[in-house]
Amino acid sequence: MERNRPPAIVMKGAWLKEWGFEKDTPIAVYCENDKLTVVKQDDKKRVRRIKVYGQYCQNKPTTAIILKGKWLKKWGFEWGTSVVVRCEYGKLTITKKGAEEEDS
């Protein structure tokens, strides 16, 4: 694993579709307090805007969200950081493991 590359968070699987994130869904990522919030983007307001990807997982089409870049490191999500993903319809909250207990 090359540590000079920017960190990445890859989420993929049928569960994304179940929570409202289908292929080509525009999304926005908000960053605050050791937490990333991914929401479906229905308006023109831009934060960090990307789309949900289509990929194959075990030879089956599925959806995927790939968050990648130096900005992840800036917000404390470096290589090897364990995270917890909380799901609501149209919203995913990604928190560093351990930090989610502080939010509860």
Summary of the structure (lengths in Angstrom):
residues: 104
radius of gyration: 13.7
end to end distance: 33.6
largest distance: 39.2
contacts: 268
relative contact order: 0.28
helix: 14%
strand: 45%
